[in-house]
Amino acid sequence: MEMSGSQARRSRTVKRRMWGGLRQQWKLLGLFEIDQQHEFYSLTCMMKEGLSAAIQNTIDNPLSEELCDDDFRMEVTMIHKDFRMDSFAGPVFASLRRSLGMTEKEYQHSLSSEGHYLQFISNSKSKADFFLTNDKRFFLKTQNKREVQFLLSNLKIYMEHLEKYPHSLLVKFLGVHRIQIPHQSKKYFIVMQSVFYPDERIQSRYDIKGCQVSRWTDPAPEGSQVIVVLKDLNFEGQFITLDQQRPWLLRQVEIDTSFLQTLNVLDYSLLLAHQSLHQDERHQSLSFATLIMRTKKSMITSSSPTHTGAAPSVPGTVPEDDSAILVSQTDCVTQQCQVMEARSGGGGGGGVDEEVDSIQGDPCGRGARAGPAELKDFHAQNRRLLPNFKNPLHVIDGPEQRYFIGIIDIFTVYGFKKRLEHLWKRLRYPRQTFSTVSPPAYCTRLCQWVQDHTR
């Protein structure tokens, strides 16, 4: 027996109220499983089915050698039983995934595995819904049409930025999709690489904007398993201790925020988390084999997000066969590795050219030396020695802490409404700093925050 339209609406209203009450109880939990009783269970099942089919379509239609303008405008629609899914610029995002060393099969498996998605309840003012894959490797976030159009219209220069600076801290967008369910409004969502992956040992998480107003969050009770993302004022009195890697971070934040300034955006966040390094991890960086491997993975330039023909560059992974070869070379490069680890820091410090040259040059005479062009690119692209760790582009190891760092939420344009908001906040919060400022001021202020809170 079918319900009438009014009965169906009342049922949905009651359901929303029930879930609204439960969400208030869950709000402190931060992260929980989307099971069959959850309000988003049906939606996430459609996401899984649609994404699996979209990725399979990419697998069945291999990428061309190089991206063209049509790839950025491509829109593919796939019809399913209860919905249809549109995928935008599929070849572009597939090429980015490839450049990150991600196979389509593993991407497909993570997004469509049998494990339930997780919902993340954030303290963000955004009305977006946040989901995580069951392995917590990928974030899915609902977006409005304007935000999606903004991303797609700037996708080409975003990709060019990642090609120019392969170790960028900008969040990696891996897909843009739209679900259309009969008699419901269209729902857009994006897939992103999680900055906080893997998160098993993370002790604290922060969302930094470099200002004061509304930048405090009550921490979770001590000893609880509650996940709370803290803010600027919670971080006061603390430092990101990187030693030699500090210059690299300062420069990369400046590079990435300057790029966002050209997009005329503001209100983006520097995501930050940290975990203590185990004793063996602190000494692991002194391993000669590890240093050679890190140098190799950091110097690879064989492919890029916009050139898809070559094997994945994986800024961050070395094939197993290469690893064995690298280990066999350690006796020949003992002194060079020690010098490089002590002096490089990834920040363009003096003398790094010679050390990179020593290791890349294979001092035992079994390979060609890295030429001046490669070393010039290393510095021009602000590359660093990537850690031998999952998610290396967003991980930086200090002497005692491992930091996860990335820049997210890059869709807020400084238009007429934001200019009015800026004027109102100047009156409302005199002598206080707030998030709504011009893009140049926002860029400068966030860079200054990083400078003041690192050592």
Wavefront OBJ file of the C-alpha trace (Angstrom):
o trace
v 0.000 0.000 0.000
v 1.513 3.330 -1.083
v 1.432 6.411 1.122
v -0.119 9.628 -0.136
v 2.130 12.591 -0.872
v 1.243 14.333 2.419
v 1.838 11.149 4.424
v 5.220 10.665 2.776
v 6.199 14.267 3.573
v 5.128 13.848 7.226
v 7.129 10.614 7.438
v 10.239 12.345 6.083
v 9.747 15.247 8.499
v 9.489 12.888 11.488
v 12.559 11.018 10.291
v 14.542 14.265 9.942
v 13.541 15.319 13.449
v 14.589 11.958 14.866
v 17.912 12.111 13.083
v 18.310 15.767 14.054
v 18.073 14.786 17.716
v 20.476 11.902 17.262
v 22.927 14.112 15.401
v 22.977 16.496 18.337
v 23.956 13.549 20.555
v 26.502 12.374 17.991
v 27.941 15.809 17.365
v 30.683 15.293 19.916
v 31.597 11.930 18.511
v 32.848 13.444 15.275
v 32.972 10.203 13.318
v 30.554 7.279 13.100
v 29.451 4.531 10.769
v 26.638 5.004 8.258
v 24.678 1.790 8.769
v 21.248 0.793 7.465
v 19.439 2.914 10.066
v 21.317 6.079 9.130
v 19.634 8.902 7.202
v 22.443 8.891 4.603
v 22.618 5.128 4.091
v 20.656 5.183 0.824
v 22.649 8.135 -0.531
v 26.030 6.607 0.279
v 24.997 3.298 -1.300
v 24.186 5.216 -4.487
v 27.522 7.007 -4.245
v 29.324 3.678 -3.993
v 27.477 2.132 -6.915
v 27.863 5.205 -9.099
v 31.547 5.692 -8.292
v 32.358 2.051 -8.923
v 30.761 2.240 -12.376
v 32.410 5.587 -13.191
v 35.865 4.295 -12.239
v 35.270 1.086 -14.177
v 34.497 3.236 -17.209
v 37.910 4.879 -16.782
v 39.560 1.451 -16.475
v 37.837 0.261 -19.656
v 38.805 3.424 -21.564
v 42.518 4.059 -20.929
v 43.816 7.609 -20.850
v 45.322 9.210 -23.922
v 48.961 10.282 -23.934
v 48.176 13.877 -23.046
v 45.156 15.774 -21.757
v 43.293 18.070 -24.152
v 40.755 20.840 -23.626
v 37.849 18.459 -24.277
v 38.942 16.351 -21.291
v 38.385 19.328 -18.974
v 34.870 19.827 -20.380
v 33.897 16.154 -20.481
v 30.687 15.094 -18.756
v 29.711 11.407 -18.620
v 26.257 10.296 -17.472
v 25.580 6.755 -16.293
v 22.044 5.513 -15.657
v 21.393 3.276 -12.650
v 18.221 1.683 -11.338
v 17.186 4.407 -8.889
v 19.396 7.302 -9.916
v 21.764 8.684 -12.493
v 25.296 9.911 -11.878
v 27.211 12.510 -13.839
v 31.003 12.588 -13.683
v 32.877 15.724 -14.705
v 36.331 15.956 -16.290
v 36.928 12.253 -15.654
v 40.189 11.948 -17.647
v 41.663 14.940 -15.821
v 41.077 13.518 -12.372
v 42.182 10.058 -13.516
v 45.476 11.556 -14.712
v 45.943 13.268 -11.339
v 45.296 10.014 -9.494
v 47.823 8.327 -11.749
v 50.451 10.999 -11.096
v 49.943 10.373 -7.376
v 50.754 6.698 -7.875
v 47.188 5.574 -7.345
v 45.848 2.727 -9.471
v 42.235 2.867 -10.590
v 41.594 -0.529 -9.042
v 42.720 0.504 -5.575
v 40.778 3.773 -5.897
v 37.694 1.815 -6.915
v 38.139 -0.692 -4.102
v 38.445 2.005 -1.443
v 35.380 3.937 -2.642
v 33.107 0.938 -3.224
v 34.202 -1.682 -0.695
v 31.587 -3.458 1.396
v 32.520 -1.508 4.518
v 30.164 1.338 5.405
v 31.128 4.929 4.768
v 31.728 7.056 7.846
v 30.100 10.395 8.500
v 32.180 13.172 9.946
v 30.282 15.782 11.954
v 32.455 18.880 11.896
v 32.137 22.228 13.666
v 32.285 23.930 10.280
v 29.707 26.615 9.456
v 29.302 24.981 6.071
v 26.070 23.123 5.389
v 28.021 20.442 3.538
v 27.904 16.782 4.509
v 31.237 15.026 5.014
v 31.843 11.329 4.442
v 34.938 9.153 4.722
v 35.597 5.841 3.036
v 35.761 2.950 5.452
v 39.570 2.901 5.283
v 39.587 6.696 5.933
v 41.735 7.300 2.879
v 39.299 9.468 0.909
v 36.927 12.264 1.877
v 33.634 12.847 0.067
v 32.032 16.241 0.565
v 28.770 17.611 -0.793
v 29.145 20.960 -2.551
v 26.740 23.462 -4.028
v 26.574 24.072 -7.767
v 28.506 27.341 -7.601
v 31.436 25.716 -5.807
v 31.578 22.878 -8.329
v 31.456 25.319 -11.230
v 34.268 27.315 -9.618
v 36.448 24.209 -9.293
v 35.800 23.031 -12.839
v 36.404 26.487 -14.324
v 39.775 26.676 -12.542
v 40.689 23.014 -12.906
v 43.278 23.605 -15.616
v 45.326 26.118 -13.621
v 44.933 23.956 -10.501
v 46.460 21.044 -12.410
v 49.208 23.283 -13.777
v 50.023 24.381 -10.230
v 50.348 20.766 -9.079
v 52.563 20.025 -12.076
v 54.767 23.023 -11.344
v 54.929 22.215 -7.608
v 54.565 18.411 -7.226
v 54.929 18.598 -3.432
v 52.163 21.186 -3.019
v 50.141 21.163 0.200
v 46.867 21.903 -1.609
v 44.189 19.273 -1.123
v 44.125 16.773 -3.982
v 40.725 16.695 -5.716
v 40.216 13.255 -7.246
v 36.710 13.464 -8.697
v 33.634 15.679 -9.168
v 30.212 14.055 -9.483
v 26.478 14.781 -9.408
v 23.730 12.409 -8.311
v 20.211 12.869 -9.637
v 17.453 11.046 -7.783
v 13.873 11.301 -9.136
v 11.781 13.977 -7.400
v 14.791 15.260 -5.447
v 17.204 18.101 -6.024
v 20.530 17.304 -7.658
v 23.368 16.647 -5.256
v 26.951 17.519 -6.161
v 29.916 16.034 -4.360
v 33.692 15.896 -4.666
v 36.198 13.199 -3.731
v 39.420 14.290 -2.033
v 42.483 12.629 -0.623
v 42.344 12.798 3.181
v 45.116 14.922 4.687
v 44.875 12.953 7.946
v 45.687 9.516 6.541
v 46.511 7.170 8.173
v 45.076 8.547 11.396
v 45.454 5.671 13.882
v 48.031 7.460 16.040
v 47.080 11.105 15.513
v 46.880 12.892 18.851
v 45.473 16.326 17.936
v 43.868 17.931 14.879
v 43.612 21.637 14.074
v 41.876 23.823 11.518
v 43.941 27.016 11.204
v 42.846 30.272 9.557
v 45.295 32.663 11.208
v 42.710 34.763 13.059
v 40.941 35.106 16.430
v 37.173 35.553 16.088
v 35.290 32.249 16.569
v 38.566 30.340 16.534
v 38.223 28.374 19.762
v 36.692 24.908 20.186
v 36.184 23.101 23.472
v 38.625 20.171 23.524
v 37.447 16.614 24.056
v 37.523 15.358 27.650
v 40.909 13.977 28.563
v 41.235 10.283 27.826
v 38.125 10.132 25.616
v 38.021 8.779 22.072
v 36.072 11.779 20.827
v 37.461 13.332 17.618
v 37.427 17.135 17.826
v 39.109 19.417 15.313
v 40.546 22.310 17.291
v 41.210 25.846 16.059
v 43.741 28.680 16.146
v 43.278 29.750 19.750
v 43.603 26.142 20.916
v 47.065 26.029 19.342
v 48.432 29.129 21.057
v 51.618 28.450 23.010
v 52.521 25.478 20.807
v 54.920 25.147 17.874
v 55.430 22.987 14.811
v 59.004 21.836 15.370
v 60.629 20.875 12.075
v 64.255 22.015 12.357
v 65.796 21.824 8.855
v 62.438 21.292 7.122
v 61.036 24.596 8.361
v 62.278 26.679 5.374
v 60.616 24.248 2.983
v 57.257 24.538 4.757
v 57.400 28.348 4.882
v 58.111 28.555 1.176
v 55.471 25.994 0.157
v 52.750 27.698 2.201
v 53.740 30.983 0.555
v 53.628 29.374 -2.920
v 50.237 27.721 -2.378
v 48.555 30.719 -0.739
v 49.880 33.026 -3.474
v 48.230 30.730 -5.998
v 44.948 30.921 -4.076
v 45.281 34.692 -4.035
v 45.308 34.686 -7.849
v 41.986 32.806 -7.667
v 40.602 35.625 -5.480
v 39.630 33.213 -2.689
v 39.756 33.415 1.090
v 38.597 31.509 4.160
v 40.647 28.423 3.294
v 42.182 26.444 6.143
v 45.538 24.981 6.980
v 44.767 21.518 8.344
v 47.294 20.385 10.926
v 47.661 17.222 12.986
v 50.517 15.584 14.823
v 51.571 12.309 16.363
v 54.654 11.291 18.297
v 57.357 9.430 16.422
v 58.291 6.060 17.831
v 61.914 5.579 18.784
v 62.617 3.395 15.753
v 60.978 5.981 13.456
v 63.273 8.701 14.760
v 66.313 6.629 13.880
v 64.844 5.319 10.641
v 65.533 8.603 8.893
v 69.236 7.961 9.492
v 69.090 4.677 7.573
v 71.184 4.991 4.454
v 68.842 2.827 2.397
v 65.915 4.967 3.503
v 67.727 8.154 2.549
v 68.500 6.877 -0.932
v 64.890 5.759 -1.358
v 63.566 9.114 -0.157
v 65.872 10.952 -2.530
v 64.766 8.820 -5.460
v 61.057 9.255 -4.794
v 61.497 13.008 -4.306
v 63.396 13.487 -7.567
v 61.218 11.421 -9.914
v 60.004 13.559 -12.820
v 58.861 10.904 -15.295
v 55.203 11.909 -15.391
v 52.907 14.730 -14.415
v 49.209 15.369 -13.799
v 48.767 16.629 -17.374
v 50.971 14.081 -19.205
v 49.483 10.653 -18.768
v 51.526 8.337 -20.945
v 54.402 7.583 -18.589
v 54.337 5.339 -15.571
v 53.041 6.911 -12.358
v 55.519 9.310 -10.809
v 54.069 8.660 -7.381
v 55.647 11.568 -5.691
v 56.064 9.287 -2.734
v 56.501 5.671 -3.710
v 59.377 3.548 -4.911
v 58.683 0.195 -6.635
v 59.717 -2.872 -4.681
v 62.296 -3.869 -7.310
v 63.968 -0.480 -6.997
v 63.933 -0.753 -3.217
v 66.019 -3.915 -3.316
v 68.521 -2.301 -5.651
v 68.712 0.799 -3.476
v 69.399 -1.231 -0.362
v 72.289 -2.955 -2.123
v 73.893 0.422 -2.787
v 74.071 1.600 0.798
v 77.676 0.623 1.460
v 78.789 2.949 -1.316
v 76.991 6.077 -0.129
v 77.427 6.128 3.634
v 79.051 9.521 3.851
v 76.883 11.155 1.200
v 73.651 10.096 2.945
v 74.809 11.403 6.287
v 75.700 14.773 4.804
v 72.438 15.055 2.891
v 70.183 14.253 5.835
v 72.067 16.661 8.047
v 72.044 19.541 5.608
v 69.167 19.316 3.127
v 66.012 20.074 5.126
v 64.228 20.388 1.783
v 64.191 24.149 2.117
v 66.818 25.054 -0.407
v 69.540 25.408 2.200
v 73.128 25.855 1.063
v 74.967 22.842 -0.215
v 71.994 20.610 -0.986
v 72.821 20.455 -4.697
v 76.025 18.538 -4.090
v 74.417 16.080 -1.683
v 71.455 15.313 -3.950
v 73.913 14.987 -6.814
v 75.995 12.520 -4.813
v 73.154 10.133 -4.104
v 71.360 10.493 -7.406
v 74.693 10.125 -9.176
v 75.274 6.592 -7.905
v 78.798 7.033 -6.512
v 79.610 3.404 -7.206
v 79.545 4.151 -10.910
v 76.496 2.008 -11.765
v 74.333 4.799 -13.140
v 74.246 8.288 -14.559
v 74.586 11.322 -12.336
v 71.678 13.689 -11.857
v 72.245 16.554 -14.248
v 72.058 20.280 -13.527
v 68.551 20.440 -15.046
v 67.173 17.892 -12.550
v 68.752 19.683 -9.607
v 67.495 23.029 -10.870
v 63.974 21.587 -11.105
v 64.307 20.159 -7.604
v 64.678 23.673 -6.181
v 62.468 25.522 -8.646
v 59.619 23.125 -7.838
v 60.367 23.364 -4.107
v 60.675 19.607 -3.740
v 61.786 18.028 -0.482
v 62.914 14.657 0.785
v 59.561 12.929 1.162
v 59.120 10.630 4.162
v 59.017 6.885 3.633
v 55.380 6.822 4.723
v 51.847 6.611 3.371
v 50.386 9.916 2.168
v 53.904 11.463 1.941
v 52.829 14.705 0.262
v 50.994 15.779 3.421
v 53.412 14.334 5.986
v 56.452 16.134 7.401
v 58.631 14.590 10.085
v 60.242 16.712 12.747
v 62.763 15.477 15.310
v 60.074 14.073 17.626
v 56.699 14.593 15.934
v 55.135 13.592 12.627
v 52.962 16.368 11.201
v 50.080 16.082 8.749
v 49.592 19.369 6.884
v 47.329 20.399 4.001
v 45.340 23.353 2.672
v 41.601 22.793 2.171
v 38.306 24.636 1.479
v 39.414 26.787 -1.452
v 36.011 27.708 -2.904
v 35.094 30.974 -1.126
v 35.433 33.836 -3.616
v 35.888 37.402 -2.357
v 32.816 38.794 -4.069
v 30.253 41.424 -3.179
v 28.739 39.517 -0.234
v 32.118 38.834 1.328
v 33.131 42.478 0.932
v 29.990 43.521 2.807
v 30.700 40.894 5.458
v 34.211 42.287 5.819
v 32.857 45.809 6.434
v 30.334 44.545 8.985
v 32.943 42.542 10.880
v 35.278 45.528 11.035
v 32.541 47.311 12.992
v 31.505 44.258 14.984
v 35.008 43.138 16.021
v 37.245 46.206 16.344
v 40.911 45.410 17.077
v 40.280 41.669 16.507
v 41.253 39.524 13.546
v 38.563 37.625 11.654
v 38.475 35.364 8.616
v 36.709 37.637 6.115
v 39.500 39.798 4.720
v 40.778 40.409 1.196
v 42.686 37.536 -0.470
v 46.070 39.354 -0.290
v 45.569 40.050 3.427
v 44.396 36.488 4.046
v 47.413 35.054 2.243
v 49.877 37.264 4.137
v 48.280 36.564 7.498
v 48.277 32.775 7.131
v 51.924 32.816 6.014
v 52.740 34.927 9.056
v 50.930 32.473 11.330
v 53.025 29.606 9.993
v 56.192 31.666 10.437
v 55.276 32.531 14.029
v 54.294 28.979 15.007
v 57.154 26.975 13.508
v 60.711 26.474 14.607
l 1 2 3 4 5 6 7 8 9 10 11 12 13 14 15 16 17 18 19 20 21 22 23 24 25 26 27 28 29 30 31 32 33 34 35 36 37 38 39 40 41 42 43 44 45 46 47 48 49 50 51 52 53 54 55 56 57 58 59 60 61 62 63 64 65 66 67 68 69 70 71 72 73 74 75 76 77 78 79 80 81 82 83 84 85 86 87 88 89 90 91 92 93 94 95 96 97 98 99 100 101 102 103 104 105 106 107 108 109 110 111 112 113 114 115 116 117 118 119 120 121 122 123 124 125 126 127 128 129 130 131 132 133 134 135 136 137 138 139 140 141 142 143 144 145 146 147 148 149 150 151 152 153 154 155 156 157 158 159 160 161 162 163 164 165 166 167 168 169 170 171 172 173 174 175 176 177 178 179 180 181 182 183 184 185 186 187 188 189 190 191 192 193 194 195 196 197 198 199 200 201 202 203 204 205 206 207 208 209 210 211 212 213 214 215 216 217 218 219 220 221 222 223 224 225 226 227 228 229 230 231 232 233 234 235 236 237 238 239 240 241 242 243 244 245 246 247 248 249 250 251 252 253 254 255 256 257 258 259 260 261 262 263 264 265 266 267 268 269 270 271 272 273 274 275 276 277 278 279 280 281 282 283 284 285 286 287 288 289 290 291 292 293 294 295 296 297 298 299 300 301 302 303 304 305 306 307 308 309 310 311 312 313 314 315 316 317 318 319 320 321 322 323 324 325 326 327 328 329 330 331 332 333 334 335 336 337 338 339 340 341 342 343 344 345 346 347 348 349 350 351 352 353 354 355 356 357 358 359 360 361 362 363 364 365 366 367 368 369 370 371 372 373 374 375 376 377 378 379 380 381 382 383 384 385 386 387 388 389 390 391 392 393 394 395 396 397 398 399 400 401 402 403 404 405 406 407 408 409 410 411 412 413 414 415 416 417 418 419 420 421 422 423 424 425 426 427 428 429 430 431 432 433 434 435 436 437 438 439 440 441 442 443 444 445 446 447 448 449 450 451 452 453 454 455
